[in-house]
Amino acid sequence: MKNIRPLLDNVIVKREEEQKTSAGGIVLPGSGSEKPNQGIVISVGPGALNKDGSVREVNVQKGQKVIFGKYADSNSITVDGEELLIISEKDIYAVVED
């Protein structure tokens, strides 16, 4: 995959596809009714500029699993056949910790 570096407090996220398991243990692909709102951070921008010109770093890191807003897919792009999302840090609600 090409290296993509987001600007300011933007984050590149690869959406995780939702898999459901039937009662018999068979893995079923997502139903397609709603896209999942979780993904893995691929790349992080340097941070937002404060009023005094200093940079406030982004609070997520590459490789973390995050939960983001329902409408974050409005900024989707396709790179090397993969759908990626470019979302602002403020649209990330939580980091999933194992």
VMD Tcl script that builds the backbone (N, CA, C; Angstrom):
set m [mol new atoms 294]
animate dup $m
set s [atomselect $m all]
$s set {name element resname resid chain x y z} {
  {N N MET 1 A 0.833 -1.172 0.000}
  {CA C MET 1 A 0.000 0.000 0.000}
  {C C MET 1 A 0.882 1.241 0.000}
  {N N LYS 2 A 0.410 2.268 -0.679}
  {CA C LYS 2 A 1.132 3.536 -0.710}
  {C C LYS 2 A 1.143 4.167 0.670}
  {N N ASN 3 A 2.171 4.930 0.941}
  {CA C ASN 3 A 2.221 5.668 2.202}
  {C C ASN 3 A 1.376 6.921 2.067}
  {N N ILE 4 A 0.441 7.085 2.958}
  {CA C ILE 4 A -0.416 8.262 2.978}
  {C C ILE 4 A -0.215 8.937 4.316}
  {N N ARG 5 A 0.099 10.226 4.267}
  {CA C ARG 5 A 0.325 10.991 5.491}
  {C C ARG 5 A -0.764 12.048 5.609}
  {N N PRO 6 A -1.663 11.888 6.568}
  {CA C PRO 6 A -2.717 12.890 6.741}
  {C C PRO 6 A -2.156 14.188 7.318}
  {N N LEU 7 A -2.863 15.261 7.086}
  {CA C LEU 7 A -2.458 16.566 7.585}
  {C C LEU 7 A -3.216 16.912 8.862}
  {N N LEU 8 A -2.649 17.810 9.628}
  {CA C LEU 8 A -3.231 18.316 10.870}
  {C C LEU 8 A -3.680 17.189 11.795}
  {N N ASP 9 A -4.915 17.227 12.281}
  {CA C ASP 9 A -5.374 16.208 13.234}
  {C C ASP 9 A -6.217 15.134 12.549}
  {N N ASN 10 A -5.973 14.905 11.269}
  {CA C ASN 10 A -6.690 13.856 10.544}
  {C C ASN 10 A -6.023 12.505 10.751}
  {N N VAL 11 A -6.844 11.459 10.649}
  {CA C VAL 11 A -6.398 10.091 10.896}
  {C C VAL 11 A -6.908 9.222 9.751}
  {N N ILE 12 A -6.050 8.331 9.229}
  {CA C ILE 12 A -6.452 7.369 8.203}
  {C C ILE 12 A -6.829 6.078 8.921}
  {N N VAL 13 A -8.046 5.578 8.665}
  {CA C VAL 13 A -8.556 4.384 9.328}
  {C C VAL 13 A -9.020 3.388 8.281}
  {N N LYS 14 A -8.679 2.121 8.494}
  {CA C LYS 14 A -9.194 1.038 7.659}
  {C C LYS 14 A -10.338 0.399 8.433}
  {N N ARG 15 A -11.532 0.462 7.844}
  {CA C ARG 15 A -12.727 -0.053 8.506}
  {C C ARG 15 A -12.615 -1.567 8.675}
  {N N GLU 16 A -12.973 -2.060 9.859}
  {CA C GLU 16 A -13.018 -3.498 10.094}
  {C C GLU 16 A -14.362 -4.010 9.635}
  {N N GLU 17 A -14.342 -5.059 8.841}
  {CA C GLU 17 A -15.591 -5.643 8.375}
  {C C GLU 17 A -16.218 -6.459 9.492}
  {N N GLU 18 A -17.494 -6.269 9.675}
  {CA C GLU 18 A -18.212 -6.961 10.733}
  {C C GLU 18 A -18.523 -8.386 10.295}
  {N N GLN 19 A -18.210 -9.344 11.140}
  {CA C GLN 19 A -18.535 -10.735 10.868}
  {C C GLN 19 A -19.468 -11.234 11.953}
  {N N LYS 20 A -20.481 -11.943 11.517}
  {CA C LYS 20 A -21.420 -12.514 12.481}
  {C C LYS 20 A -21.302 -14.027 12.405}
  {N N THR 21 A -21.545 -14.665 13.526}
  {CA C THR 21 A -21.476 -16.118 13.600}
  {C C THR 21 A -22.871 -16.673 13.819}
  {N N SER 22 A -23.208 -17.680 13.028}
  {CA C SER 22 A -24.519 -18.308 13.193}
  {C C SER 22 A -24.515 -19.172 14.453}
  {N N ALA 23 A -25.684 -19.665 14.811}
  {CA C ALA 23 A -25.807 -20.514 15.996}
  {C C ALA 23 A -24.952 -21.773 15.859}
  {N N GLY 24 A -24.724 -22.230 14.630}
  {CA C GLY 24 A -23.919 -23.428 14.384}
  {C C GLY 24 A -22.430 -23.142 14.294}
  {N N GLY 25 A -22.031 -21.864 14.464}
  {CA C GLY 25 A -20.611 -21.521 14.444}
  {C C GLY 25 A -20.084 -21.135 13.076}
  {N N ILE 26 A -20.954 -20.988 12.089}
  {CA C ILE 26 A -20.521 -20.597 10.749}
  {C C ILE 26 A -20.377 -19.080 10.708}
  {N N VAL 27 A -19.241 -18.611 10.184}
  {CA C VAL 27 A -18.993 -17.177 10.089}
  {C C VAL 27 A -19.743 -16.638 8.875}
  {N N LEU 28 A -20.596 -15.639 9.125}
  {CA C LEU 28 A -21.389 -15.015 8.074}
  {C C LEU 28 A -20.838 -13.625 7.792}
  {N N PRO 29 A -20.763 -13.219 6.526}
  {CA C PRO 29 A -20.313 -11.854 6.232}
  {C C PRO 29 A -21.335 -10.849 6.749}
  {N N GLY 30 A -20.919 -9.587 6.884}
  {CA C GLY 30 A -21.818 -8.546 7.372}
  {C C GLY 30 A -23.085 -8.484 6.547}
  {N N SER 31 A -24.164 -8.148 7.206}
  {CA C SER 31 A -25.465 -8.141 6.547}
  {C C SER 31 A -25.596 -6.998 5.558}
  {N N GLY 32 A -24.754 -5.994 5.641}
  {CA C GLY 32 A -24.799 -4.876 4.721}
  {C C GLY 32 A -25.800 -3.807 5.117}
  {N N SER 33 A -26.542 -4.028 6.198}
  {CA C SER 33 A -27.526 -3.034 6.612}
  {C C SER 33 A -26.846 -1.762 7.109}
  {N N GLU 34 A -25.787 -1.900 7.865}
  {CA C GLU 34 A -25.015 -0.760 8.330}
  {C C GLU 34 A -23.542 -1.112 8.318}
  {N N LYS 35 A -22.729 -0.146 7.918}
  {CA C LYS 35 A -21.294 -0.385 7.937}
  {C C LYS 35 A -20.799 -0.288 9.374}
  {N N PRO 36 A -19.807 -1.111 9.720}
  {CA C PRO 36 A -19.282 -1.048 11.091}
  {C C PRO 36 A -18.622 0.294 11.375}
  {N N ASN 37 A -18.643 0.689 12.627}
  {CA C ASN 37 A -18.035 1.959 13.015}
  {C C ASN 37 A -16.752 1.744 13.811}
  {N N GLN 38 A -16.038 0.654 13.499}
  {CA C GLN 38 A -14.753 0.375 14.118}
  {C C GLN 38 A -13.713 0.163 13.031}
  {N N GLY 39 A -12.472 0.476 13.354}
  {CA C GLY 39 A -11.405 0.270 12.388}
  {C C GLY 39 A -10.043 0.369 13.036}
  {N N ILE 40 A -9.032 0.105 12.215}
  {CA C ILE 40 A -7.640 0.150 12.661}
  {C C ILE 40 A -6.984 1.410 12.104}
  {N N VAL 41 A -6.280 2.133 12.954}
  {CA C VAL 41 A -5.585 3.350 12.531}
  {C C VAL 41 A -4.392 2.965 11.662}
  {N N ILE 42 A -4.352 3.515 10.456}
  {CA C ILE 42 A -3.275 3.246 9.502}
  {C C ILE 42 A -2.195 4.322 9.579}
  {N N SER 43 A -2.623 5.578 9.739}
  {CA C SER 43 A -1.679 6.689 9.766}
  {C C SER 43 A -2.293 7.851 10.530}
  {N N VAL 44 A -1.438 8.670 11.152}
  {CA C VAL 44 A -1.892 9.781 11.985}
  {C C VAL 44 A -1.163 11.043 11.574}
  {N N GLY 45 A -1.902 12.148 11.488}
  {CA C GLY 45 A -1.288 13.440 11.189}
  {C C GLY 45 A -0.520 13.974 12.380}
  {N N PRO 46 A 0.232 15.053 12.184}
  {CA C PRO 46 A 1.061 15.597 13.260}
  {C C PRO 46 A 0.270 16.240 14.394}
  {N N GLY 47 A -0.924 16.719 14.117}
  {CA C GLY 47 A -1.747 17.335 15.153}
  {C C GLY 47 A -2.307 18.667 14.707}
  {N N ALA 48 A -3.231 19.175 15.488}
  {CA C ALA 48 A -3.885 20.447 15.182}
  {C C ALA 48 A -3.041 21.605 15.697}
  {N N LEU 49 A -3.184 22.736 15.025}
  {CA C LEU 49 A -2.476 23.934 15.463}
  {C C LEU 49 A -3.297 24.663 16.515}
  {N N ASN 50 A -2.644 25.026 17.608}
  {CA C ASN 50 A -3.276 25.845 18.633}
  {C C ASN 50 A -3.233 27.306 18.197}
  {N N LYS 51 A -3.949 28.165 18.885}
  {CA C LYS 51 A -3.983 29.593 18.534}
  {C C LYS 51 A -2.610 30.246 18.626}
  {N N ASP 52 A -1.765 29.732 19.520}
  {CA C ASP 52 A -0.430 30.307 19.677}
  {C C ASP 52 A 0.589 29.734 18.684}
  {N N GLY 53 A 0.135 28.849 17.789}
  {CA C GLY 53 A 1.029 28.287 16.774}
  {C C GLY 53 A 1.662 26.969 17.160}
  {N N SER 54 A 1.512 26.549 18.403}
  {CA C SER 54 A 2.056 25.259 18.816}
  {C C SER 54 A 1.162 24.130 18.289}
  {N N VAL 55 A 1.697 22.923 18.277}
  {CA C VAL 55 A 0.964 21.773 17.751}
  {C C VAL 55 A 0.469 20.899 18.901}
  {N N ARG 56 A -0.824 20.570 18.876}
  {CA C ARG 56 A -1.411 19.653 19.847}
  {C C ARG 56 A -1.458 18.281 19.196}
  {N N GLU 57 A -0.706 17.342 19.742}
  {CA C GLU 57 A -0.591 16.010 19.150}
  {C C GLU 57 A -1.909 15.258 19.177}
  {N N VAL 58 A -2.060 14.336 18.236}
  {CA C VAL 58 A -3.242 13.487 18.145}
  {C C VAL 58 A -3.142 12.406 19.220}
  {N N ASN 59 A -4.278 12.023 19.808}
  {CA C ASN 59 A -4.301 11.080 20.927}
  {C C ASN 59 A -4.399 9.617 20.531}
  {N N VAL 60 A -4.386 9.309 19.246}
  {CA C VAL 60 A -4.406 7.915 18.814}
  {C C VAL 60 A -3.103 7.609 18.084}
  {N N GLN 61 A -2.776 6.319 18.028}
  {CA C GLN 61 A -1.532 5.890 17.388}
  {C C GLN 61 A -1.814 4.846 16.331}
  {N N LYS 62 A -0.885 4.725 15.411}
  {CA C LYS 62 A -0.974 3.727 14.355}
  {C C LYS 62 A -1.123 2.334 14.977}
  {N N GLY 63 A -2.054 1.541 14.426}
  {CA C GLY 63 A -2.268 0.181 14.897}
  {C C GLY 63 A -3.368 0.037 15.936}
  {N N GLN 64 A -3.844 1.138 16.508}
  {CA C GLN 64 A -4.899 1.049 17.512}
  {C C GLN 64 A -6.254 0.814 16.850}
  {N N LYS 65 A -7.118 0.092 17.554}
  {CA C LYS 65 A -8.486 -0.124 17.099}
  {C C LYS 65 A -9.342 0.977 17.703}
  {N N VAL 66 A -10.119 1.669 16.867}
  {CA C VAL 66 A -10.894 2.809 17.321}
  {C C VAL 66 A -12.362 2.668 16.926}
  {N N ILE 67 A -13.200 3.383 17.664}
  {CA C ILE 67 A -14.628 3.500 17.358}
  {C C ILE 67 A -14.850 4.933 16.905}
  {N N PHE 68 A -15.499 5.091 15.754}
  {CA C PHE 68 A -15.688 6.422 15.190}
  {C C PHE 68 A -17.154 6.677 14.888}
  {N N GLY 69 A -17.463 7.914 14.519}
  {CA C GLY 69 A -18.832 8.330 14.272}
  {C C GLY 69 A -19.485 7.643 13.084}
  {N N LYS 70 A -20.790 7.605 13.126}
  {CA C LYS 70 A -21.593 6.926 12.114}
  {C C LYS 70 A -21.403 7.511 10.715}
  {N N TYR 71 A -21.192 8.804 10.615}
  {CA C TYR 71 A -21.108 9.466 9.312}
  {C C TYR 71 A -19.674 9.744 8.877}
  {N N ALA 72 A -18.712 9.091 9.482}
  {CA C ALA 72 A -17.309 9.315 9.146}
  {C C ALA 72 A -16.964 8.817 7.749}
  {N N ASP 73 A -17.796 7.956 7.153}
  {CA C ASP 73 A -17.468 7.405 5.843}
  {C C ASP 73 A -17.680 8.395 4.707}
  {N N SER 74 A -18.094 9.621 5.013}
  {CA C SER 74 A -18.262 10.616 3.955}
  {C C SER 74 A -16.919 11.020 3.364}
  {N N ASN 75 A -15.833 10.723 4.046}
  {CA C ASN 75 A -14.486 11.033 3.570}
  {C C ASN 75 A -13.735 9.762 3.222}
  {N N SER 76 A -14.376 8.865 2.495}
  {CA C SER 76 A -13.713 7.605 2.156}
  {C C SER 76 A -12.958 7.744 0.842}
  {N N ILE 77 A -11.830 7.047 0.771}
  {CA C ILE 77 A -11.014 7.007 -0.444}
  {C C ILE 77 A -10.652 5.550 -0.709}
  {N N THR 78 A -10.255 5.272 -1.925}
  {CA C THR 78 A -9.783 3.932 -2.267}
  {C C THR 78 A -8.329 4.031 -2.687}
  {N N VAL 79 A -7.470 3.264 -2.020}
  {CA C VAL 79 A -6.041 3.241 -2.318}
  {C C VAL 79 A -5.639 1.790 -2.507}
  {N N ASP 80 A -5.076 1.477 -3.661}
  {CA C ASP 80 A -4.656 0.113 -3.981}
  {C C ASP 80 A -5.785 -0.893 -3.742}
  {N N GLY 81 A -7.017 -0.506 -4.080}
  {CA C GLY 81 A -8.162 -1.401 -3.947}
  {C C GLY 81 A -8.742 -1.519 -2.549}
  {N N GLU 82 A -8.209 -0.787 -1.588}
  {CA C GLU 82 A -8.708 -0.839 -0.219}
  {C C GLU 82 A -9.427 0.455 0.121}
  {N N GLU 83 A -10.596 0.327 0.769}
  {CA C GLU 83 A -11.325 1.506 1.194}
  {C C GLU 83 A -10.750 1.993 2.515}
  {N N LEU 84 A -10.374 3.267 2.546}
  {CA C LEU 84 A -9.840 3.894 3.749}
  {C C LEU 84 A -10.679 5.111 4.072}
  {N N LEU 85 A -10.707 5.478 5.332}
  {CA C LEU 85 A -11.429 6.660 5.776}
  {C C LEU 85 A -10.437 7.702 6.249}
  {N N ILE 86 A -10.676 8.945 5.894}
  {CA C ILE 86 A -9.908 10.061 6.434}
  {C C ILE 86 A -10.858 10.777 7.382}
  {N N ILE 87 A -10.577 10.673 8.679}
  {CA C ILE 87 A -11.468 11.279 9.659}
  {C C ILE 87 A -10.676 12.181 10.602}
  {N N SER 88 A -11.366 13.152 11.126}
  {CA C SER 88 A -10.764 14.058 12.090}
  {C C SER 88 A -10.692 13.360 13.445}
  {N N GLU 89 A -9.714 13.723 14.234}
  {CA C GLU 89 A -9.582 13.124 15.570}
  {C C GLU 89 A -10.857 13.318 16.391}
  {N N LYS 90 A -11.540 14.426 16.207}
  {CA C LYS 90 A -12.762 14.684 16.991}
  {C C LYS 90 A -13.887 13.717 16.650}
  {N N ASP 91 A -13.801 13.034 15.496}
  {CA C ASP 91 A -14.809 12.039 15.112}
  {C C ASP 91 A -14.503 10.645 15.660}
  {N N ILE 92 A -13.381 10.510 16.354}
  {CA C ILE 92 A -13.035 9.235 16.997}
  {C C ILE 92 A -13.523 9.321 18.435}
  {N N TYR 93 A -14.394 8.367 18.809}
  {CA C TYR 93 A -15.021 8.406 20.125}
  {C C TYR 93 A -14.240 7.644 21.182}
  {N N ALA 94 A -13.542 6.568 20.775}
  {CA C ALA 94 A -12.879 5.738 21.783}
  {C C ALA 94 A -11.803 4.865 21.129}
  {N N VAL 95 A -10.880 4.414 21.962}
  {CA C VAL 95 A -9.872 3.428 21.580}
  {C C VAL 95 A -10.262 2.121 22.250}
  {N N VAL 96 A -10.297 1.040 21.475}
  {CA C VAL 96 A -10.654 -0.271 22.014}
  {C C VAL 96 A -9.379 -0.912 22.543}
  {N N GLU 97 A -9.355 -1.211 23.824}
  {CA C GLU 97 A -8.196 -1.841 24.443}
  {C C GLU 97 A -8.536 -3.271 24.797}
  {N N ASP 98 A -7.652 -4.186 24.460}
  {CA C ASP 98 A -7.881 -5.610 24.756}
  {C C ASP 98 A -7.465 -5.952 26.153}
}
mol reanalyze $m
mol bondsrecalc $m
mol representation Tube
mol addrep $m
